[in-house]
Amino acid sequence: MARSATAPRRKPRLRTELSEADEARLQAAVALFGVPKAEVVRRLIRASVQAGPALSAENTRAVVELAQQVRMVGRNLSQVLRAIHRGQAVRIEDTEPVWRGLHEVVAAINDELTEMTVAYGSKLRRQAGLPLPSEIPAEEAR
């Protein structure tokens, strides 16, 4: 039977039975990540195929803060570019300290994000007994 164009599409659902041990592990993951059971399951599915980082609740908050810092840097760069186009900017040689500082801030944000996503995700994969992405043969990772 064809579905009408206006009928809402139902999202796929999963219903499963867990052993008491697995339920306890699921509850521990809920406490660790600070997210509902369904989100834990979605994250595990994504992580099993390397479809995204596994972040703790604390790391998720840190990513939000880092994103705000990146947006602030972007706004500042936009203002600098507008000033350059209007001919109001100082000589490029005089701005070198600003660009060096900007590079250091961006590098620090990158390092923090890398540690949160790669290192924490690798730790979780090891604890779950899953291979790290670097340990998966290329043909299997596809």
Secondary structure, 3 states (H helix, E strand, C coil): CCCCCCCCCCCCCCCCCCCHHHHHHHHHHHHHHCCCHHHHHHHHHHHHCCCCCCCCHHHHHHHHHHHHHHHHHHHHHHHHHHHHHHCCCCCHHHHHHHHHHHHHHHHHHHHHHHHHHHHHHHHHHHHCCCCCHHHCCHHHHC
